[in-house]
Amino acid sequence: MEVFKTVKEIQEYLVKTESKNLGFVATMGALHQAHISLIELSQKENELTVCSIFVNPKQFNKKEDLVKYPRDTEADLKKLEAVNCDIVFIPSVEEMYPKKVEREFHFGILSEVMEAEHRPGHFNGVAIVIERFFEILNPTHAYFGKKDYQQLAVIKALTKQINSSVKIVGCPIYREKNGLAMSSRNERLSANEKEEAGVINKTLKYVCEHKNLTVPALKTYFLTEMNQHLNFESEYFEIVDEITLQPIQEWGGANKYIAFTAVNVNGVRLIDNMTIIN
């Protein structure tokens, strides 16, 4: 496993390998099985795989969230070595952004709803860092988890805007035994909080299994269930069209809908989503 910290070093190495297929997995560290699954899929589909570890300050709209984000690079490297990841890129902020970046991306409705509405500037920060990684690494494939489904949609839109040839691959959500979506932020939960947070998955399942109810009724049910937990605070719950990600107020003719939510559990922000088949 090769580990690089500078753009110059990793680019020189990639030129020497003459690899025709390069898979890329962007992470902010605090790796878990969901990250590993992305790396393993990339290894199956590419000659080489690069995993980045970079906590991107540009996608945090709250400074305290950036400060509290879990970091354990030594543990991350051990996990990557265990699965024989080819290359790890751990750049500094100065290495990623040697000059001030003021670019603004616009993604239509994707820049207005759910995560975008509750985290102003978040997706612009995501777009900036992903474009930068693509510029540095020039991968053929990039792998992202569907837990961050709206982010996945934004990155697909980004590739069109910048005329990138990178193939974006969406990968399944990995869950804890109690159904909680795996996330680096889960490390900030106590054992009891993590167990209690399994109700998010349970309630999403209820929504998906009760399409006979109206959309407003299901929204009320979800939020009521969350509010029964003293340390829970719901930011939003929406049912959206799978293609447009536009929130709906009543069932229509779409083949699939997706239920999205963000819930703060004792100050730890957890997001999840689940597909509803019409």
C-alpha positions in Angstrom: 0.0 0.0 0.0 1.4 3.4 -1.1 0.6 6.4 1.0 1.0 10.0 -0.4 0.5 13.4 1.1 1.3 15.7 -1.8 -0.2 16.2 -5.2 3.2 16.0 -6.9 4.1 12.6 -5.4 0.8 10.9 -6.2 0.6 12.2 -9.7 4.2 11.1 -10.4 3.4 7.6 -9.1 0.2 7.3 -11.1 2.0 8.2 -14.3 4.6 5.5 -13.6 1.9 2.8 -13.1 0.4 3.4 -16.6 -2.9 2.1 -15.2 -5.8 2.2 -17.7 -8.5 2.0 -15.0 -8.3 3.9 -11.7 -11.0 3.7 -9.1 -11.4 6.4 -6.6 -13.1 6.4 -3.1 -13.3 9.8 -1.4 -13.6 9.7 2.4 -13.1 12.0 5.3 -11.6 9.2 7.4 -13.1 7.5 10.5 -13.5 4.5 8.1 -16.1 1.8 8.6 -17.5 -1.2 6.7 -19.4 1.0 4.3 -16.2 2.7 3.1 -14.5 -0.7 2.9 -17.3 -2.0 0.6 -16.7 0.9 -1.8 -13.0 0.1 -1.9 -13.7 -3.6 -2.5 -16.0 -2.9 -5.4 -13.5 -0.5 -6.9 -10.8 -3.3 -6.6 -13.1 -5.6 -8.6 -13.7 -3.1 -11.3 -10.3 -1.4 -11.7 -6.6 -2.1 -12.0 -5.8 0.3 -9.2 -7.8 1.9 -6.3 -7.1 5.2 -4.6 -8.7 6.1 -1.3 -8.5 9.7 -0.1 -8.7 10.7 3.6 -9.4 14.4 3.7 -11.8 16.3 6.1 -12.9 19.0 3.7 -13.5 22.3 5.5 -15.5 23.7 2.6 -18.5 21.4 3.1 -19.1 22.2 6.7 -21.5 25.0 7.3 -20.9 24.8 11.1 -17.4 25.3 12.5 -18.1 23.2 15.6 -19.2 20.3 13.3 -15.8 20.4 11.6 -14.0 20.5 14.9 -15.9 17.6 16.3 -15.6 15.4 13.2 -13.9 12.1 14.2 -10.4 11.6 13.1 -8.1 8.5 13.5 -5.7 8.3 10.6 -3.6 5.5 12.1 -6.7 3.3 12.5 -7.8 4.2 9.0 -4.5 3.1 7.5 -4.7 -0.2 9.3 -8.1 -0.9 7.8 -7.0 0.0 4.3 -3.9 -2.1 4.6 -6.1 -5.1 5.7 -8.0 -4.9 2.4 -4.9 -4.3 0.3 -5.9 -0.8 -0.9 -3.4 0.2 -3.5 -3.0 3.9 -2.8 -4.0 6.2 0.0 -3.9 10.0 -0.5 -3.9 12.1 2.7 -3.4 15.7 1.6 -3.4 18.8 3.9 -5.8 21.7 3.4 -3.0 23.7 1.9 -2.2 20.9 -0.6 -5.8 20.7 -1.7 -6.4 24.4 -1.9 -3.1 26.2 -2.6 -5.1 29.2 -3.8 -8.3 30.7 -2.5 -11.3 29.0 -4.1 -14.4 31.1 -4.7 -16.1 29.0 -7.3 -19.9 28.6 -7.0 -21.8 25.7 -8.5 -25.5 25.6 -9.0 -27.5 22.4 -9.3 -31.1 23.6 -9.6 -33.6 22.0 -7.3 -30.8 19.9 -5.8 -29.3 23.1 -4.4 -32.6 24.1 -2.7 -34.1 21.1 -0.9 -33.4 18.9 2.1 -29.6 18.8 2.8 -29.1 21.9 0.7 -31.8 23.8 2.6 -30.5 22.8 6.0 -26.8 23.0 5.3 -26.2 26.2 3.2 -23.1 25.9 1.0 -22.6 22.3 1.8 -23.0 20.9 -1.7 -20.9 23.7 -3.2 -18.1 22.6 -0.9 -18.6 19.0 -2.0 -18.5 20.0 -5.6 -15.3 22.0 -5.1 -13.4 19.1 -3.4 -14.6 16.4 -5.8 -13.7 18.5 -8.9 -10.2 19.1 -7.3 -9.8 15.3 -6.7 -10.8 14.5 -10.2 -8.3 17.1 -11.5 -5.5 15.6 -9.4 -6.2 11.9 -9.9 -8.0 11.7 -13.2 -9.9 8.5 -12.2 -12.0 6.4 -14.5 -14.5 5.4 -11.8 -15.6 7.1 -8.5 -17.6 5.3 -5.8 -20.1 6.9 -3.4 -22.6 5.5 -0.9 -26.3 5.9 -1.4 -26.7 7.0 2.3 -25.7 10.4 0.9 -28.2 10.0 -1.9 -28.6 13.7 -2.6 -24.9 14.1 -2.6 -24.6 11.3 -5.1 -27.1 13.2 -7.4 -25.1 16.4 -7.0 -21.9 14.7 -8.0 -23.5 13.1 -11.1 -24.7 16.6 -12.0 -21.3 18.0 -11.4 -19.7 15.6 -13.8 -22.0 16.9 -16.5 -21.3 20.5 -15.7 -17.5 20.1 -15.8 -17.7 17.6 -18.8 -15.9 14.9 -16.8 -15.7 11.4 -18.2 -15.5 9.8 -14.7 -18.2 7.2 -14.2 -20.0 7.7 -10.9 -21.0 4.5 -9.2 -23.7 4.6 -6.4 -23.3 1.8 -3.8 -25.8 0.3 -1.3 -26.3 1.6 2.2 -24.5 -0.5 4.9 -26.3 -0.7 8.2 -25.6 -1.6 11.8 -27.4 -4.7 13.2 -30.2 -2.5 14.5 -30.7 -0.9 11.0 -28.9 2.4 11.7 -27.1 3.6 8.6 -23.3 3.3 9.0 -21.7 6.7 9.3 -18.4 8.1 10.7 -20.6 10.3 12.9 -21.9 7.2 14.7 -18.6 7.1 16.6 -19.8 10.2 18.5 -22.8 8.2 19.8 -22.8 6.3 23.1 -23.8 2.6 22.9 -27.2 3.5 24.2 -27.7 6.3 21.8 -26.6 4.1 18.9 -29.1 1.5 19.9 -31.9 4.0 20.3 -31.1 5.5 16.9 -32.2 2.3 15.3 -35.7 3.6 15.5 -34.9 5.9 12.5 -34.6 2.8 10.3 -37.6 1.2 11.9 -39.8 4.2 11.2 -38.5 4.6 7.6 -39.5 0.9 7.0 -43.0 1.7 8.4 -43.4 4.6 5.9 -42.3 2.4 3.0 -44.7 -0.3 3.9 -47.8 2.0 4.3 -48.2 3.7 1.0 -51.9 3.3 1.5 -51.7 6.3 3.8 -51.4 9.9 2.6 -48.0 11.6 2.3 -48.9 14.2 5.0 -50.1 11.4 7.4 -46.8 9.5 6.9 -44.8 12.7 7.5 -46.7 13.3 10.7 -46.2 9.7 11.8 -42.4 9.9 11.3 -41.9 13.2 13.0 -44.2 12.1 15.9 -42.1 8.9 16.4 -38.9 10.9 16.5 -40.3 13.5 18.9 -41.1 10.7 21.4 -37.3 10.4 22.1 -36.1 13.2 24.4 -32.6 13.5 22.8 -33.9 13.4 19.2 -34.4 16.5 17.1 -35.8 16.1 13.6 -34.5 18.5 11.0 -36.6 17.3 8.2 -38.5 14.4 6.7 -39.5 14.4 3.1 -40.9 11.9 0.5 -39.5 12.8 -2.9 -39.7 11.8 -6.5 -36.7 9.4 -7.2 -35.7 11.2 -10.4 -36.2 14.9 -9.5 -35.8 14.6 -5.7 -38.6 17.1 -5.6 -40.7 16.7 -2.4 -44.3 15.5 -3.0 -47.5 16.2 -1.1 -49.5 13.4 -2.7 -48.8 10.1 -4.4 -48.5 10.3 -8.2 -47.3 8.1 -11.1 -43.6 7.8 -10.3 -42.2 4.3 -10.3 -40.3 5.0 -7.1 -40.2 7.5 -4.3 -37.5 8.0 -1.7 -38.1 8.9 2.0 -35.3 11.2 3.3 -34.6 12.3 6.8 -32.0 14.1 9.0 -32.3 13.6 12.8 -30.0 15.0 15.5 -29.4 12.4 18.2 -28.0 14.3 21.2 -26.4 16.7 18.8 -25.0 14.1 16.4 -26.5 14.7 12.9 -27.7 11.4 11.2 -29.1 11.2 7.7 -30.8 8.2 6.1 -33.1 7.4 3.2 -35.2 4.5 1.9 -36.8 3.7 -1.4 -40.6 3.4 -1.7 -41.7 1.3 -4.7 -45.0 2.4 -6.3 
